[in-house]
Amino acid sequence: MMAAKRWFGWLLLIYGLLIGCAAYQAAGQVQSGRQALLINKPEDALAYFQQVAQTNPNYIFQSENYREGIWTYVGRSQYSLGRLTEARQSLEKALSIYPDDYLARIYLGLTLMRSGEDSSGSKELASGIQGLYVWLEYMNRTMPF
């Protein structure tokens, strides 16, 4: 019985280490993708983001109080590449996972407008900008420095 408990303890430890390694790897891939987006290499960024989306489709990047889902990053990259149908699907998926992802809403609005859906696109865009504004105002009130 003691040997079984010890064996189970080792299995839990190994499982925890594997989970930790996977999370660390995902965070590194997201960082690499973010850097690729910043230097206008959306094809490279998309490859990094898609790897994370395949292994952890609910991944949400968080920095301080800012959050953005992996599908938003995928959609932003696709948008930059002009892949509007794919971008729309990714951004809609992002919003189904995390509805307060204001950049997903902004990019969805831009995608819809570029696809000729001006009315629904402008509503999404306005909603995303308003949400971002409210979030920024909250951050300024609660963390002025």
KESE-210237 format. One record per residue (C-alpha): x, y, z negated. Coordinates in pm, whole numbers, plus 50000, padded with zeros to 5 digits. Layout:
<pts>
X  Y  Z .
...
</pts>
This chain:
<pts>
50000  50000  50000 .
50285  50243  49914 .
50458  50165  50241 .
50139  50242  50433 .
50104  50579  50257 .
50466  50663  50328 .
50424  50562  50694 .
50110  50777  50719 .
50298  51071  50564 .
50574  51042  50824 .
50317  51027  51104 .
50154  51347  50976 .
50492  51520  50958 .
50582  51419  51313 .
50238  51525  51439 .
50278  51864  51269 .
50620  51914  51424 .
50488  51829  51770 .
50199  52073  51732 .
50441  52343  51617 .
50674  52281  51910 .
50385  52301  52159 .
50265  52630  52010 .
50618  52771  52020 .
50658  52664  52383 .
50322  52822  52480 .
50418  53150  52312 .
50748  53153  52504 .
50574  53090  52834 .
50324  53369  52767 .
50609  53607  52684 .
50788  53512  53007 .
50466  53565  53201 .
50406  53904  53039 .
50758  54012  53133 .
50703  53895  53491 .
50382  54101  53510 .
50565  54408  53379 .
50827  54388  53653 .
50563  54327  53921 .
50623  53957  53981 .
50264  53829  53955 .
50343  53499  54132 .
50600  53413  53864 .
50366  53534  53590 .
50082  53320  53723 .
50298  53006  53710 .
50381  53067  53342 .
50022  53149  53248 .
49876  52850  53433 .
50110  52615  53245 .
49978  52748  52915 .
49616  52741  53036 .
49652  52373  53132 .
49793  52266  52796 .
49606  52511  52572 .
49304  52664  52753 .
49187  52849  52440 .
49524  53016  52374 .
49494  53377  52261 .
49799  53601  52250 .
49801  53821  51941 .
50027  54112  51862 .
49933  54301  51547 .
49557  54356  51591 .
49557  54323  51970 .
49432  53997  52125 .
49421  53877  52485 .
49329  53529  52603 .
49540  53320  52839 .
49264  53325  53102 .
49282  53705  53107 .
49650  53681  53191 .
49575  53423  53460 .
49302  53647  53603 .
49519  53959  53593 .
49791  53776  53785 .
49543  53646  54040 .
49395  53995  54077 .
49744  54137  54144 .
49792  53874  54414 .
49458  53960  54577 .
49303  53623  54488 .
48974  53780  54389 .
48754  53469  54380 .
49001  53290  54153 .
49049  53603  53942 .
48675  53634  53890 .
48648  53273  53772 .
48942  53310  53535 .
48818  53638  53389 .
48467  53502  53339 .
48620  53203  53163 .
48826  53441  52946 .
48511  53623  52840 .
48329  53297  52766 .
48607  53207  52521 .
48670  53553  52373 .
48393  53806  52454 .
48584  54099  52296 .
48871  54071  52545 .
48834  54422  52685 .
49108  54387  52944 .
48930  54080  53081 .
48616  54292  53116 .
48809  54577  53281 .
48978  54345  53529 .
48652  54163  53596 .
48494  54499  53678 .
48781  54587  53913 .
48760  54243  54075 .
48386  54274  54131 .
48423  54621  54278 .
48700  54508  54516 .
48470  54222  54617 .
48193  54468  54709 .
47981  54422  54397 .
47999  54787  54295 .
47699  54797  54060 .
47791  54499  53842 .
48159  54586  53870 .
48111  54940  53743 .
47905  54809  53449 .
48179  54563  53350 .
48446  54828  53394 .
48256  55081  53180 .
48188  54818  52914 .
48556  54721  52900 .
48675  55081  52882 .
48420  55161  52610 .
48524  54855  52408 .
48891  54947  52442 .
48815  55305  52338 .
48625  55191  52027 .
48910  54953  51938 .
49172  55229  51980 .
48967  55469  51768 .
48936  55204  51498 .
49311  55142  51508 .
49383  55516  51480 .
49150  55548  51180 .
49275  55243  50994 .
49644  55247  51091 .
49741  55604  51175 .
50112  55529  51170 .
</pts>
